[in-house]
């Protein structure tokens, strides 16, 4: 894996993270999480380097999408211009304060719940694509094809893409 945090012309950085709910979304236990969705999504949408996020247009969020045929797993799928831009948002004060409350709302999963990969600029990844990348990471660890937030992986050379190893 190459040591590079900035995106390259022609590629953007896709990211998915999943969480397994401790209670239904409409329960009192998740009221603070649900109330925070809109403001946190708005911060993400306005963050430098933000490109796109998966959302159900009717809800303006992604709480209706699932992975692994599990109705309790929710999905957050985004595209940023670079790992640096993504890290700046994830570890920014507002988002970090929300992340600290994760144990109140979600099960602690032992397998990886976040994966990143480079996509051609303009490509909008699907939930199925994100699941395949997460499964690859879980099976093979970090590679150029599927890696973690703290890894630094250069985008593919122009006109090529990383293939599963």
N, C-alpha and C positions, 0 to 999 in steps of 0.2 A: 504494500500500500504506500502510495506517495504521501509526502507531507505537504498538504496544501489545504487551506481553509476557504479560499475564495473560489466562487464559481467561475466557469470559463464561458466565453461567448459560445452560445449554442446549447448550453446545458443549464438546468436548474436543479435544485435539491428537493427531492420528495422526502417526506417524513410521515410516519404513522406512529401513533401511540394508542394503546388500548387500555381499558380498565374494566374490571368486573365489579358491577354494582353490588353493594351490600343490601340494598332495598330498592323497591320500585322508584322510578323517577318522580312519580307523583306523591311519594311518601313524605311525611314530616322530616324523616331522617336525612333526606336529600334536598330539602327546601333551600338551604344555603347554596348548595352546588348548583341547582337549577337557576336560582336567582343570579348567580355569578356568571352564567354562560354568556348572556348578551354583552355585559361590559368587558369580559375577558376576550370574547371573540372580536369585539370592536377594537380593542387594543391591538390584537394580533393583526387585524385587517389594516390598521394604520401604521404598523411597525415598518421601519425601514427594511427593505429587502423582501417584504411579504409579496407573494404573487397570487396565491389561490388557496382556498380551503374547500373541502367537501362539505356540502350542506344540502339539506332537504329544503327546497325553496319555500315550502309552506311554513316550515318551522324556523328557518334561518340558522339552523344548527345541524349537527350530524347525529343527534341522539336517536334517530330512527334506523341508522345503519348498524349492522352486526357482522361479527367475524366468528369463525369456527363453529357455526351453527349453534351459537350460545346466545340466548335472548338476554342474558345478564351482562354481556360484554358490549361496551360502547366504543366507538371509533372516533379518533381525531386524525384526519388526513390533510396535510398541508403541503404547499410548495413554496420555497423561499429561493432567493437568488444565490445564497451561499450558506455554509455552515456558520460562519461568523454572524450573519444576520439572524439566523435561527437561534443561535446561542444567546445573542443579545436580548431577544424577546423572551426566551424560556427562562433565563436567569435574571431578567429585569425584576425590579421590586414588586410590581403589581402581580405579575404572573407567579413569581416565586412565593408570595404570601398565599396564593390560592393553592399552589402545589403542596405547601406544608400541611394542608388540611386533607390531603388524599386519604390517609388512614381512616378518617371519619366516614368516608363515602364509598371506598373501594376495598376489595380484598387485596391482600398482598399476594401477588403471583410469583412463583419461583422462577419461571421462565422469562426470557426477555419480553418486554412489552413495547419497546420502541425500536424502530429500524429506520435507517436513512438509505437513500440510493439516488444516483444521478439519473435525470430524465432529460430527453431532448426538450429544449425550450418550447413552450406551448403545449407539451403533452400534459394531460391531466390524468393522473393514475386512478385506477379503480380500486374498490375494496378488495376484489379478488387478487389484483396485482400486489397490493400491500400485504395481504395475507401470505402470498407466496414468498415475498421478500422476508417477512418475519419468520416464516418456517425455515427458510434457508439460513438465516442468522442463527436460529435456535439449533439447527443441525450442524452447521459448519463454523460457527463463530464469525467474527468480523472478517470480511473479505472486501474486495473492491465492489462486489456485486450487492452486498447488503452489510451495512456497518452501523455502529452506534454513534451517538451524538459526540462523544469525546474522542472518537477516532478522527483522523484527518486523512481524507481520501480525495485525491485529485479527480476531477471529472475526466471522462474518457477523451481520447484524442478526437478532434473534429471528424465527423463522419463515421465514428465507430461507437460501440457501447460495450459495457462490461457484460460478460456472459457468466452464467452460473459455473462454479468450479466444482 
